[in-house]
Amino acid sequence: MPSSTNNEKRTVVGGIGEIAFRVNNLDAMQKFYEEVIGLPLMKRDSDSAFFKIAEGYGGHIQVLALFDRSGSPGYRGTDAATSTIDHMAFEIRLADFAGELKRLRGLGLQVQTAEHAWMHWRSLYVADPDGNQVELVCYDASV
């Protein structure tokens, strides 16, 4: 790692620009993130789909990108069990927490709930079609 001196100005990160996943079934993953998670689709072509997560920093939109690499030479598919990604979390409003729990269970999804007291977070966890864990998280001062 490069060293820095105290008189160098550091760049401050303002947010997440993009999260990108390689996927096994682009159609199923698009449907999940569009219909279950509720992210608006920005662009879709034959081997990728881009979703808006939220407004970003300095005019940049926060994006979830899904890439079907099955046509690439040497591609062996993805496996959430061997990925280094643990999960990704999307923020929701506390007022929506109970309704989302009910809606996700109504879709037949296995939903785990958790409270993270050290951060005052309340969370819902579901798996996407590729087996990645997706968290919907909200701030709750009572936790």
HELIX and SHEET records of a PDB file:
HELIX    1   1 LEU A   26  LYS A   31  1                                   6    
HELIX    2   2 PHE A   32  VAL A   36  3                                   5    
HELIX    3   3 LEU A   94  ASP A   96  5                                   3    
HELIX    4   4 PHE A   97  GLY A  106  1                                  10    
SHEET    1   A 4 GLU A  18  VAL A  23  0                                        
SHEET    2   A 4 ILE A  61  ASP A  68  1                                        
SHEET    3   A 4 SER A  48  GLU A  55 -1                                        
SHEET    4   A 4 LEU A  41  ASP A  45 -1                                        
SHEET    1   B 4 HIS A  87  GLU A  91  0                                        
SHEET    2   B 4 GLN A 133  TYR A 139  1                                        
SHEET    3   B 4 TRP A 121  ALA A 127 -1                                        
SHEET    4   B 4 GLN A 112  HIS A 116 -1                                        
END                                                                             
